[in-house]
Amino acid sequence: MPEDFLFLKPGDDISSAAEERRPVLIDFDGLGLKDIRPGEVSPICGRAAAKWIAAATNDTLAGYADALVTAPVNKESLHQAGVPYPGHTEMLAALTGSGNPCMAFHSDRLFISLATIHEPISAVPRLLTVEGLLRTIMLTANACRRRTGGAEPRIGVLALNPHAGEHGLFGDEETRIIAPAIAAARQSGVNADGPLVPDTAFSWLLTERLAPFDGYVAMYHDQALILFKTFAFDSGVNVTLGLPIVRTSPDHGTAFDIAWQGIASPASMASAVRLASQLVIREESHVR
């Protein structure tokens, strides 16, 4: 009910609401209905979205919230507004001082993380490093331990090139970068395997078989997302690993083509809220 909410302005003290566990709605000035054009890219909306993300992140860092769940954001609107980040993940890393972020995607049957995020395909090979990939593998393993109740997870690491490079015939990133990162992860106690040939690594999804790995590491955005959204579009959740806060979001974008038509599905957002709650509970149980 509306009377259950505490309506505040930016900068107001919300500590009492946090103590009472009351829901809070913060009303930001500077954006009205006259500024919103359904389904159109707008720098005004991009600027407002960035402001809201920053405020919510700061409140979560301050302990006023246990987790952060973000709605989709239009990256072109952010760019037009002069926001120096291509998306949520990079922005949250800067706001929390977390260094290189790691984007991952969760569903009931599949957990997969990205070694690179919003990057052109042409830039991916030079962005892959042994140290960076090792960090992604370790973050993925830590996340999977929470999913498996602390049991040691199995991590599958995908190749970059067709046929996993075919012994250097189609590229040498597998031997120069991916295999050494997997070896380093194993030396650190992680049960990692690969480089896996991407075009056959997920054939089990078409059967009733259990996944051969608890988590996967993909080398670039679409290598993971084409598959993930095909099998878990309505239930999938985006999770940012390596932050000091729990953060989830839907696995889809803003869908401007169906904006304000009343046909968009809230299923992924609901899944994001549920997963954030579960992660907070698991972290609290782990601390105790």
C-alpha distance (Angstrom), angle and dihedral (degrees) to the residues before:
residue distance angle dihedral
M1 . . .
P2 3.85 . .
E3 3.80 91.8 .
D4 3.81 89.4 61.1
F5 3.80 91.3 63.9
L6 3.77 126.2 84.4
F7 3.82 109.5 -137.6
L8 3.81 113.6 -150.7
K9 3.79 140.7 168.4
P10 3.83 123.8 -124.7
G11 3.79 110.0 -77.6
D12 3.80 95.2 24.4
D13 3.80 117.0 134.0
I14 3.80 108.4 -100.2
S15 3.79 97.3 174.6
S16 3.82 93.3 104.4
A17 3.80 91.1 51.5
A18 3.80 89.8 49.5
E19 3.79 91.2 51.4
E20 3.80 91.3 49.3
R21 3.83 91.1 45.6
R22 3.80 89.0 -127.6
P23 3.79 119.5 156.4
V24 3.80 113.2 -109.8
L25 3.78 129.5 -151.8
I26 3.80 114.8 -164.0
D27 3.80 113.7 -157.0
F28 3.80 111.0 -149.7
D29 3.79 118.5 -158.2
G30 3.78 123.2 -136.7
L31 3.80 101.5 56.4
G32 3.80 123.9 80.6
L33 3.77 136.5 162.7
K34 3.80 89.5 -92.0
D35 3.82 88.4 63.7
I36 3.80 95.0 53.2
R37 3.79 120.7 85.6
P38 3.81 108.8 -177.1
G39 3.78 113.1 -118.3
E40 3.82 95.4 3.2
V41 3.79 129.8 115.9
S42 3.80 110.4 -114.7
P43 3.81 131.3 -179.4
I44 3.82 88.5 -153.6
C45 3.80 90.5 59.3
G46 3.80 91.9 42.2
R47 3.80 90.5 53.8
A48 3.80 91.1 48.2
A49 3.81 92.3 48.5
A50 3.80 91.4 52.6
K51 3.82 90.4 49.5
W52 3.82 91.5 50.9
I53 3.80 92.8 48.0
A54 3.79 91.4 51.3
A55 3.81 93.1 48.2
A56 3.80 93.5 47.8
T57 3.80 91.8 47.2
N58 3.79 92.4 50.4
D59 3.81 91.9 48.7
T60 3.81 90.6 50.1
L61 3.81 91.3 48.7
A62 3.81 88.2 50.4
G63 3.79 90.4 55.4
Y64 3.80 97.6 -110.8
A65 3.80 88.8 121.5
D66 3.79 131.1 30.4
A67 3.80 95.3 -143.6
L68 3.79 142.2 7.4
V69 3.82 121.9 -126.1
T70 3.79 113.9 -175.7
A71 3.79 128.8 -163.4
P72 3.82 120.9 -134.2
V73 3.80 115.7 -73.7
N74 3.78 127.7 -156.0
K75 3.79 107.5 -120.2
E76 3.80 94.0 -158.6
S77 3.82 89.5 55.7
L78 3.80 89.8 52.4
H79 3.79 90.4 50.3
Q80 3.81 93.2 49.0
A81 3.82 88.8 50.1
G82 3.80 90.6 55.8
V83 3.80 94.5 -111.6
P84 3.84 104.9 158.0
Y85 3.81 95.7 -142.0
P86 3.82 128.6 81.9
G87 3.81 93.8 -143.1
H88 3.78 150.6 -20.7
T89 3.79 97.0 -67.7
E90 3.78 97.2 57.2
M91 3.83 91.4 41.9
L92 3.81 93.0 51.3
A93 3.80 91.1 48.9
A94 3.81 89.9 55.2
L95 3.82 94.2 43.9
T96 3.80 91.9 51.6
G97 3.81 97.3 37.1
S98 3.78 90.6 -122.8
G99 3.79 103.0 142.8
N100 3.79 117.6 -141.7
P101 3.81 110.3 14.2
C102 3.78 125.4 -144.2
M103 3.79 120.9 -143.6
A104 3.80 116.8 -152.5
F105 3.79 136.5 173.7
H106 3.79 126.7 -141.5
S107 3.79 132.4 -161.5
D108 3.78 134.3 150.2
R109 3.81 92.2 -92.1
L110 3.79 105.5 24.6
F111 3.81 138.1 45.3
I112 3.79 116.4 -179.6
S113 3.82 133.4 166.5
L114 3.80 133.0 -163.3
A115 3.80 127.3 -121.4
T116 3.83 89.0 -161.3
I117 3.78 125.9 23.2
H118 3.83 129.4 -164.4
E119 3.78 98.2 1.1
P120 3.81 134.3 131.5
I121 3.79 112.4 -101.0
S122 3.81 89.1 -120.2
A123 3.83 90.2 60.7
V124 3.81 97.8 48.9
P125 3.85 99.3 85.7
R126 3.81 94.1 53.5
L127 3.81 92.2 44.1
L128 3.79 93.6 56.9
T129 3.80 113.9 94.5
V130 3.78 133.1 167.7
E131 3.82 91.3 -118.7
G132 3.81 94.8 47.2
L133 3.79 94.0 46.1
L134 3.80 91.4 46.8
R135 3.81 89.4 54.2
T136 3.81 90.6 51.4
I137 3.81 91.6 49.7
M138 3.81 91.5 49.7
L139 3.82 93.0 47.7
T140 3.80 90.0 48.2
A141 3.79 91.6 50.2
N142 3.81 91.5 49.6
A143 3.81 90.9 50.3
C144 3.79 91.2 48.4
R145 3.81 91.6 51.9
R146 3.78 87.5 63.3
R147 3.80 90.1 50.0
T148 3.80 92.8 48.8
G149 3.79 95.3 44.5
G150 3.79 94.3 -108.0
A151 3.80 97.6 -47.0
E152 3.79 115.3 138.2
P153 3.82 105.9 -94.3
R154 3.77 129.2 -139.6
I155 3.81 112.7 -126.9
G156 3.80 122.8 -160.1
V157 3.82 115.9 -158.4
L158 3.79 117.2 -156.9
A159 3.78 125.2 -137.6
L160 3.80 121.5 -119.3
N161 3.80 101.2 -141.2
P162 3.82 132.3 54.5
H163 3.81 112.4 -79.9
A164 3.82 88.4 7.7
G165 3.79 88.7 -70.9
E166 3.82 95.0 -55.6
H167 3.84 91.2 -112.4
G168 3.79 92.6 -49.0
L169 3.82 97.7 -43.1
F170 3.84 92.6 111.7
G171 3.80 99.6 26.9
D172 3.80 140.0 -38.3
E173 3.83 102.8 -126.7
E174 3.80 89.3 103.3
T175 3.80 93.4 60.3
R176 3.83 97.8 33.5
I177 3.81 100.5 42.8
I178 3.79 118.4 0.8
A179 3.81 100.6 48.3
P180 3.85 93.3 45.7
A181 3.82 90.3 49.9
I182 3.80 90.5 51.1
A183 3.81 90.4 48.8
A184 3.81 90.5 50.8
A185 3.80 90.8 49.7
R186 3.79 90.2 52.3
Q187 3.79 90.4 50.9
S188 3.81 86.7 54.9
G189 3.79 91.1 54.3
V190 3.81 100.5 -98.2
N191 3.80 117.3 136.4
A192 3.82 94.9 -132.6
D193 3.79 126.6 160.7
G194 3.80 136.2 -174.6
P195 2.92 162.4 -0.7
L196 3.81 82.7 -120.7
V197 3.80 120.3 -160.5
P198 3.83 100.7 -112.0
D199 3.80 98.1 -147.1
T200 3.81 92.8 61.9
A201 3.82 101.9 27.1
F202 3.80 94.4 93.8
S203 3.81 104.0 37.9
W204 3.82 87.8 114.9
L205 3.81 89.0 72.2
L206 3.80 88.8 72.6
T207 3.80 91.0 59.0
E208 3.79 137.8 51.1
R209 3.80 91.0 -105.0
L210 3.76 120.7 123.2
A211 3.79 117.8 -109.4
P212 3.82 113.2 -88.5
F213 3.84 88.1 -141.7
D214 3.79 133.4 39.7
G215 3.78 91.5 -142.7
Y216 3.78 140.5 8.2
V217 3.80 134.3 -149.3
A218 3.82 117.0 -146.5
M219 3.78 123.7 -163.8
Y220 3.81 98.9 -136.4
H221 3.79 143.0 12.0
D222 3.80 104.4 -93.8
Q223 3.80 94.1 38.2
A224 3.80 85.7 70.6
L225 3.78 104.6 25.4
I226 3.82 100.5 53.2
L227 3.78 89.0 57.5
F228 3.79 97.1 37.9
K229 3.79 96.5 49.8
T230 3.79 91.2 46.0
F231 3.80 91.5 59.0
A232 3.82 103.0 28.3
F233 3.80 110.1 21.0
D234 3.82 96.1 134.4
S235 3.80 97.3 36.7
G236 3.81 103.2 32.7
V237 3.79 123.0 112.5
N238 3.80 131.7 -159.3
V239 3.83 112.2 -134.7
T240 3.80 125.5 -172.8
L241 3.80 112.6 -141.9
G242 3.78 124.7 -156.1
L243 3.82 98.4 33.8
P244 3.82 124.3 124.2
I245 3.81 87.8 -125.6
V246 3.80 134.7 53.1
R247 3.79 109.6 -104.7
T248 3.79 129.3 177.4
S249 3.79 135.8 163.1
P250 3.82 140.3 171.6
D251 3.79 115.0 -74.4
H252 3.82 93.3 -125.6
G253 3.78 137.5 71.9
T254 3.79 134.4 -116.0
A255 3.84 96.3 -75.9
F256 3.80 94.3 -148.8
D257 3.81 89.2 -179.9
I258 3.83 90.0 72.1
A259 3.82 98.6 31.0
W260 3.82 116.3 147.5
Q261 3.81 93.3 -0.7
G262 3.78 95.1 112.2
I263 3.81 93.6 -123.1
A264 3.82 102.9 99.2
S265 3.80 114.3 114.0
P266 3.83 118.7 -121.9
A267 3.81 91.8 -162.8
S268 3.80 97.7 104.4
M269 3.81 92.0 46.6
A270 3.81 89.9 51.7
S271 3.81 89.3 49.6
A272 3.82 89.7 50.5
V273 3.81 91.8 53.6
R274 3.81 92.0 47.4
L275 3.81 93.2 48.5
A276 3.83 92.3 48.0
S277 3.81 89.2 53.7
Q278 3.80 91.7 48.1
L279 3.81 92.6 48.9
V280 3.81 91.6 50.9
I281 3.81 91.1 50.5
R282 3.80 91.7 48.4
E283 3.79 92.2 48.7
E284 3.81 91.5 49.4
S285 3.81 90.4 49.0
H286 3.80 90.1 48.9
V287 3.82 91.4 51.7
R288 3.79 91.7 50.6
